[in-house]
Amino acid sequence: MNVHPNSSFLDRTLNNLKSGWQAIAGASYDATVASDRPDLPEGDQQRIRQQMLDCLGSKGGEVSARARAAALGHVYLALDMTGRERFLRLLASEFGINQKQVDEAIAAVADSDSPSARSKSEENLRRALVAPRVKLLTQFNALPEGVKFLVDMRADLLSLLAKAPELKGLDNDLRNLLESWFDVGFLELRLITWDASPAALLEKLIAYEAVHAIQSWDDLKNRLDSDRRCFAYFHPNMPNEPLIFVEVALVNGIAGNVQKLLDGNAPVIDPDHADTAIFYSISNAQKGLAGISFGNFLIKGVVAELASEFKNLKIFSTLSPIPGFRKWLDEVLAAGQANLLKPAERRALNLATGRTGGAKGSLKKALEDDAWCRDENLCHALQAPLQRLAAEYLMKTKIKDGRARDPVAHFHLSNGAIMERLNWMGDNSANGIRQSCGMMINYLYNLDRIEDNHEAYSGGRRIKASSSLKNILNG
């Protein structure tokens, strides 16, 4: 039975949040206004502006402040995406930093004629540099599920930045708040199991899995079997919401094919006899926490947990996708890069396709239909050039600051792994063929070299790779 829980549990979460905040907002609050006009037309914006000002005011005590924040949050939840964009634009444009106050505070610091005067002026400058909307956003933290509300608000905000760069200042404020609240020291690493974890949490794993879709409850049960482990980070203010989770298979030897690894009919091995832990899926569960990194701590924490539980484990490796390879290759083909294929590769490919001509045309023609992977002769002819080009993409292509272009490569290299092995047809799913021509890579975590590898990459952008990867690159 296939499962599609996304809408069901998200709707339940939203309804619970709305009803809870309605109670805090008070019976006099008209919750239907925003629902009736969810696009927040101009005529309603003055009312929202006043609600924002009321939240920033000091009228009443703590109970009144919470009620005002709940009422404003309740409005946001009732809006559609057009309405939310207008809400966020209002917050960004009218509740930002007061430039005049900042200029006056800077002048006061420069004119200070004593240490005490300078100290006072610097404090005034610090206050002036905090936008009023920061205080308003912080008020949601005191509400039930308020932190989750802000995380989801930032997810909405991130989806708008490409077309509305003027919202960047608001995003910076919200990101800074979330970074301080989601410091790794506040997070709890928790083991998720089939028997002990609540069904609602298991449902969220299915919905949030971003690497290899969980097809059914049986599929999930298989991923949580005795020779499997799943760990997630949680925040105390979001105890039922995983922030990021990793799925691990306990096997013998480094795995090279994810379909075999996830085969529900494969025999379950005794985890105490396994010598290798394969990290085959790492999923960020909260879009609103993008750019707030705690994945590196997750990997190290899970390695420590596994090494403590299973003394036979000697190898810690990933089986990772190469999500940007096909996009890069298409760009290279479009640019008409010279000498893309070696003579022997071009001859083998022309023979398999029945074409004659240059590398660009032969390779582009071969890859234009994803069915190439089911043609034995064509698949064989493509193996050598695609593996070599994948090695080039992984080890040589960089972005402006010198980071590896592939985001998964950057993540694991930053955490101290090395590029260990390229696996041909490691993922023969439609998505695997589409994004990486079916290839996967193992990143190896050598516990004795993690810190040295991390420093080599983070400090000098040096990519550590095995001799087999180097041979493929130079072959």
C-alpha positions in Angstrom: 0.0 0.0 0.0 1.5 3.4 -1.0 1.3 6.2 1.5 1.1 9.9 0.9 0.9 11.4 4.4 2.2 14.9 3.6 -1.2 16.6 3.3 -2.8 14.7 6.1 -0.4 15.3 8.9 0.4 18.9 7.7 -3.3 19.7 7.7 -3.7 18.2 11.2 -0.7 20.2 12.5 -2.0 23.4 10.9 -5.5 22.9 12.3 -4.2 22.2 15.8 -2.1 25.3 15.7 -5.0 27.5 14.5 -7.3 26.2 17.2 -4.7 26.6 19.9 -3.9 30.2 18.9 -7.5 31.0 18.5 -8.0 30.2 22.2 -5.1 32.4 23.2 -6.3 35.3 21.0 -9.6 35.3 22.8 -13.2 34.9 21.8 -13.5 38.5 20.6 -11.1 38.0 17.8 -12.8 37.5 14.4 -10.9 34.6 12.8 -12.9 34.6 9.7 -11.7 38.0 8.3 -8.4 36.6 6.9 -10.0 33.4 5.8 -12.6 35.3 3.8 -10.0 37.4 2.1 -6.9 35.2 2.1 -4.9 37.3 -0.5 -4.8 40.2 2.0 -6.1 43.0 -0.3 -4.9 46.5 0.3 -8.0 47.4 2.3 -7.1 44.8 4.9 -3.4 45.8 5.2 -4.1 48.8 7.4 -5.7 46.5 9.9 -2.7 44.1 9.8 -0.3 47.1 10.1 -2.1 48.2 13.3 -2.0 44.7 14.7 1.8 44.7 14.2 2.1 48.0 15.9 0.0 46.7 18.8 2.3 43.8 19.2 5.2 46.2 19.4 3.4 48.3 22.0 3.6 47.8 25.8 -0.1 48.0 26.6 -1.2 45.4 29.1 0.8 42.5 30.6 2.3 39.3 29.3 -1.1 37.7 28.8 -2.2 40.6 26.6 1.0 40.4 24.6 0.6 36.7 23.9 -3.0 37.3 22.8 -1.9 40.0 20.4 0.8 37.8 19.0 -1.5 34.8 18.7 -4.1 36.9 16.8 -1.5 38.2 14.4 -0.2 34.7 13.8 -3.7 33.4 13.3 -4.1 35.9 10.5 -0.9 34.7 8.8 -2.0 31.0 9.0 -5.3 31.9 7.3 -3.7 33.6 4.4 -2.9 32.1 1.0 0.6 32.5 -0.5 -0.3 35.8 -2.1 -1.6 37.1 1.2 1.5 35.8 3.0 3.8 37.6 0.5 1.9 40.8 1.2 2.1 40.2 5.0 5.9 39.6 4.8 6.5 42.6 2.5 4.7 44.8 5.1 6.8 43.4 7.8 10.0 43.9 5.8 9.3 47.4 4.5 7.7 49.2 7.5 9.3 47.5 10.5 13.0 47.4 9.6 15.9 49.4 10.9 15.3 53.2 11.3 18.2 54.6 9.2 17.9 58.0 10.8 18.3 56.6 14.3 21.3 54.5 13.2 23.0 57.5 11.6 22.4 59.6 14.8 23.7 56.8 17.0 26.9 56.4 14.8 27.5 60.2 15.1 27.0 60.0 18.9 29.6 57.3 19.1 32.1 59.4 17.1 31.4 62.5 19.2 31.7 60.7 22.6 34.3 62.5 24.8 34.6 60.0 27.6 34.7 56.2 28.1 31.3 56.3 29.8 29.7 58.4 27.1 31.1 56.1 24.4 29.8 53.0 26.2 26.3 54.5 26.4 26.4 55.6 22.7 27.6 52.2 21.6 24.7 50.6 23.5 22.3 53.0 21.8 23.8 52.0 18.5 23.3 48.3 19.2 19.7 48.9 20.0 19.2 51.0 16.8 20.6 48.2 14.7 17.9 45.8 15.9 14.8 46.1 13.6 11.5 46.4 15.4 10.3 43.3 13.6 12.8 41.2 15.5 10.9 42.0 18.7 7.7 41.1 17.0 9.0 37.8 15.6 10.4 36.9 19.0 7.0 37.2 20.6 5.8 34.1 18.6 8.4 32.1 20.5 6.3 32.2 23.6 3.3 30.6 21.9 2.6 26.9 21.6 4.4 25.6 18.5 5.7 29.2 18.0 9.2 28.1 17.0 7.7 25.8 14.4 5.5 28.6 13.1 8.6 30.8 12.6 10.5 28.0 10.9 7.6 27.6 8.5 7.3 31.3 8.0 11.0 31.4 6.9 10.2 28.5 4.4 7.6 30.8 2.9 10.1 33.7 2.9 12.8 31.6 1.2 10.4 30.7 -1.6 9.9 34.4 -2.3 13.5 35.7 -2.3 14.2 35.0 -5.9 11.5 37.4 -7.1 11.5 39.7 -4.0 15.2 40.4 -3.0 13.9 43.3 -0.9 12.8 40.6 1.6 16.5 39.6 2.2 16.8 41.9 5.3 13.8 40.2 6.9 15.2 36.8 6.1 18.5 37.8 7.7 16.7 38.8 10.9 14.7 35.6 11.0 17.7 33.4 10.2 19.8 35.1 12.9 17.0 34.4 15.4 16.7 30.7 14.4 20.5 30.3 14.4 20.6 31.3 18.0 17.7 29.1 19.0 18.9 26.1 17.0 22.5 26.0 18.3 23.6 22.3 18.3 24.0 22.5 22.1 20.2 22.7 22.5 19.5 19.8 20.2 18.8 16.2 21.2 20.0 13.2 19.1 17.3 10.6 19.2 17.1 7.0 17.8 13.9 6.4 15.9 12.5 2.8 16.0 9.5 1.0 14.5 8.3 -0.3 17.9 9.0 2.6 20.2 8.5 5.8 18.2 5.0 7.2 17.8 3.1 6.7 14.6 2.8 10.4 14.0 6.6 10.7 14.0 7.0 7.7 11.6 4.5 9.4 9.3 6.7 12.5 9.2 9.7 10.4 8.2 7.8 9.2 5.2 6.9 12.7 4.3 10.3 14.3 4.9 12.5 11.7 3.2 14.2 13.7 0.5 16.7 11.3 -1.0 15.1 7.9 -1.5 11.3 8.1 -1.3 9.7 5.7 1.2 7.1 3.8 -0.8 5.0 2.2 1.9 4.7 1.4 5.6 6.4 -1.9 4.8 9.3 0.0 3.2 9.6 2.1 6.3 9.5 -0.9 8.6 12.3 -2.5 6.5 14.4 0.7 7.0 13.9 0.5 10.7 14.7 -3.3 11.0 17.3 -4.7 13.4 20.2 -4.2 10.9 19.1 -0.6 10.3 19.3 2.6 12.3 17.6 6.0 12.0 18.8 8.9 14.1 17.3 12.5 14.1 18.0 15.8 15.8 15.1 17.4 17.7 14.7 20.8 19.4 13.1 21.1 22.8 10.5 23.5 21.5 9.7 21.2 18.5 9.9 17.8 20.3 7.7 16.0 17.7 9.4 17.5 14.6 12.6 16.0 13.3 15.0 18.7 12.1 17.3 16.4 10.2 17.6 12.6 10.1 20.0 10.0 8.8 19.2 6.4 7.8 22.0 3.8 8.3 22.4 0.2 7.1 24.6 -2.1 9.0 26.3 -4.4 6.4 29.5 -6.2 5.5 31.6 -4.3 3.1 31.0 -1.0 1.4 27.6 -1.0 -0.5 27.5 0.2 -4.1 23.8 -0.1 -5.1 21.0 1.5 -3.2 18.2 -0.7 -4.7 20.0 -3.8 -3.2 20.5 -2.0 0.0 16.8 -1.1 0.3 15.5 -4.5 -0.9 12.8 -5.5 1.5 13.3 -9.2 0.5 17.0 -9.2 1.3 17.9 -11.3 4.4 18.4 -9.4 7.7 21.9 -9.8 9.0 23.0 -9.9 12.6 24.1 -6.3 13.3 26.6 -7.5 15.8 28.5 -9.2 12.9 28.4 -6.2 10.6 31.7 -4.4 9.9 30.4 -1.4 7.9 27.8 1.3 8.6 26.4 2.8 5.4 24.8 6.3 5.6 22.5 6.1 2.7 20.1 9.0 3.3 20.4 12.3 5.1 17.3 14.5 4.9 16.7 18.0 6.1 13.1 18.0 7.4 12.5 21.7 7.9 12.8 23.9 4.8 12.8 27.0 7.0 16.1 26.0 8.6 18.0 26.0 5.2 21.5 27.5 5.7 21.5 26.6 9.4 23.9 23.7 9.5 24.0 21.0 12.1 24.4 18.0 9.7 28.1 17.8 10.5 27.3 17.3 14.2 24.7 14.7 13.2 27.2 12.6 11.3 29.8 12.7 14.1 27.2 12.0 16.8 25.8 9.0 14.9 29.2 7.6 14.3 30.0 7.8 18.0 26.6 6.1 18.9 27.2 3.3 16.4 30.8 2.7 17.4 29.7 2.5 21.0 26.9 0.0 20.3 28.6 -2.2 17.7 32.3 -3.0 18.4 32.8 -4.8 15.1 32.1 -1.7 13.0 35.3 -0.7 11.3 34.1 1.2 8.2 31.8 4.3 8.2 30.8 5.2 4.7 28.0 6.9 2.8 26.2 5.7 -0.3 25.4 9.1 -1.8 23.8 10.6 -4.8 25.5 13.0 -7.2 22.6 15.4 -7.7 24.2 18.1 -9.8 26.1 15.9 -12.3 23.6 15.6 -15.1 22.9 19.4 -15.0 26.6 20.1 -15.2 27.0 17.7 -18.0 24.2 19.2 -20.0 25.8 22.6 -19.6 29.2 21.2 -20.8 27.5 19.6 -23.9 25.6 22.9 -24.6 28.9 24.8 -24.5 30.5 22.4 -27.0 33.5 21.7 -24.9 36.4 20.4 -27.0 38.0 17.0 -26.4 35.1 15.8 -24.2 35.6 12.2 -25.1 38.8 10.2 -25.7 39.1 8.6 -29.1 38.4 5.1 -27.9 35.3 6.3 -26.0 34.0 8.1 -29.1 34.5 5.1 -31.3 32.7 2.8 -28.8 29.9 5.2 -28.4 29.5 5.7 -32.2 29.4 2.0 -32.6 26.7 1.6 -30.0 24.6 4.4 -31.3 25.2 3.8 -35.0 26.4 7.4 -35.5 29.5 9.0 -36.7 30.7 12.4 -35.7 32.0 14.4 -32.7 31.7 13.8 -29.0 29.1 16.4 -28.4 26.6 15.0 -30.9 27.2 11.3 -30.0 27.0 11.8 -26.2 24.0 14.2 -26.4 22.2 11.8 -28.7 22.9 8.8 -26.4 21.6 10.6 -23.3 18.5 12.3 -24.8 16.3 9.4 -23.8 16.7 7.9 -20.3 16.1 4.5 -21.8 19.8 4.3 -22.6 20.3 2.6 -19.2 18.3 -0.4 -20.4 20.3 -0.9 -23.6 23.1 -3.2 -22.6 25.5 -2.1 -25.4 24.9 1.6 -25.0 25.1 1.4 -21.2 28.5 -0.4 -21.6 29.8 2.2 -24.1 28.8 5.1 -21.8 30.3 3.7 -18.6 33.9 4.8 -19.1 33.2 8.4 -20.3 30.4 9.0 -17.8 32.4 7.8 -14.9 35.4 9.9 -15.9 33.3 13.0 -16.4 31.6 12.4 -13.0 35.0 12.2 -11.4 35.9 15.5 -13.1 32.7 17.1 -11.9 33.2 15.9 -8.3 36.9 16.6 -8.0 37.5 19.6 -10.3 34.4 21.8 -10.6 34.2 24.5 -8.0 32.0 27.5 -7.2 33.2 31.0 -6.5 34.6 30.4 -3.0 36.4 27.2 -4.0 33.8 24.8 -2.7 33.0 21.7 -4.6 30.1 22.4 -6.9 28.2 19.3 -5.9 26.3 20.1 -2.7 26.4 16.6 -1.3 30.2 16.5 -2.0 30.6 19.8 -0.2 28.6 18.6 2.8 30.7 15.4 3.3 34.1 16.9 2.5 33.3 19.7 5.0 32.6 17.0 7.6 36.0 15.3 7.1 35.2 12.5 4.6 37.1 11.5 1.5 35.8 10.5 -1.9 36.3 6.8 -1.9 34.5 4.9 -4.7 32.3 5.7 -7.7 29.5 3.2 -8.3 28.2 2.6 -11.8 24.5 2.0 -11.8 24.4 2.5 -8.1 20.9 4.0 -8.4 19.0 2.8 -11.4 15.8 4.5 -10.4 14.2 7.1 -12.7 15.5 9.9 -10.4 19.0 8.4 -10.2 19.2 8.2 -14.0 17.9 11.7 -14.4 20.2 13.5 -11.9 23.4 11.5 -12.0 23.2 9.0 -14.9 22.7 6.3 -12.3 25.9 6.8 -10.5 26.5 7.0 -6.8 29.6 7.7 -4.7 30.9 6.4 -1.4 32.3 9.1 0.9 34.5 7.4 3.6 34.8 8.6 7.1 38.1 7.4 8.5 37.8 8.2 12.2 41.5 8.8 12.6 41.6 11.3 9.7 38.3 13.2 10.0 39.8 16.4 11.5 42.8 16.5 9.1 40.5 16.0 6.1 38.1 18.7 7.4 40.9 21.2 7.8 42.3 20.3 4.3 39.0 21.1 2.7 37.7 23.9 4.9 41.1 25.7 5.1 42.6 25.1 1.7 39.7 23.6 -0.4 41.7 20.5 -1.0 39.6 17.5 -2.0 40.8 14.2 -0.6 40.1 11.2 -2.9 41.1 7.6 -3.1 43.5 6.3 -5.7 40.6 4.6 -7.5 38.9 7.9 -8.0 42.1 9.5 -9.2 42.6 6.7 -11.7 39.1 7.2 -13.1 39.8 10.9 -13.4 43.1 10.4 -15.2 42.0 7.4 -17.2 
